[in-house]
Amino acid sequence: MQVRDLVVSVLIAALYSAMVIVFHPISFHVIQVRIANALIGVVPILGKPAIIGITLGVLIGNITSPLGVLDILSFIPTFVGLTIIYKLRNVSVLLGLLIYSLILGAWVSFLLWYILGLPYVISFIYVTIGIMIATSGLGYMVYMVLSKYFKVISYG
């Protein structure tokens, strides 16, 4: 990893985790629109440094989660979902963002069921809609705006 890649990753991690904390009331639970997920729109453009940065941002931001220590493990499905977005960038960015939303919706709903005893299916519907708004809505808008100014940067 080059210094440039490391700097990009650290900046994205800091920005993501700060946004989770600033927007804490709408970043967790059944009804959530995690504004920080708009940053996921940079994954198809910046590639691996963005994947690492957002994954670290989730790890750091979720330290403040009301769901406790288990929510810190959310970095694992996040990493998987971000990798899928990156792999699908030449096929359909929107498809990658939708798949990410489904993966995270399933994971967060599991946490809500396991930790709080909330009904899984209802949680899945609400959580996934919120994630789709932030990721497939805001994130796709970020991607569309930035992709007009930057070509895909092959950082590695």
Phi, psi and omega in degrees: 000129179280162180302319179303315180296318180297317179297316178300314180299315181294318178298316179294318178300316180295315181295315180298309183295323177296319179293323177299317182289315180298318180260033184312314184300334180248014180261352185222168176080193187291314179262106182215141170227093184284098183306326179302334180294348174300331179295342180297340177297345178275348183301313180295340182268312185267341175073224189301320177300325177289321178300312180295317181298313181292320178301314177294323178298320177295315180301313181288312182298325182282356172299331181271006185295136175290350178276355175086199189298326182299330181291341176296331178293353179298345177295336182289304177295333176297311179301316179298312181297319179294323177296321177296317177303313182297317181294328182269003186303329180269352178263298179196112177297318181298320177299316178300318179295322178293318178297317176304313181301319180293317179298311181290325176300317179296317182294310182296322177297322175298315179300316180296322177291312185292317186272316186255352180074020180284150180297129187298310187296315180296317177300316181302316180297308182296311183297315182295322176299315179298317179294320179296321178300313183287318187271302183283337178270286182296316180298321179292323177296318177301314179301312183298317180294310183291327182292341175287333183257335183232136170278166179302126182264119182274083178278341180137000000 
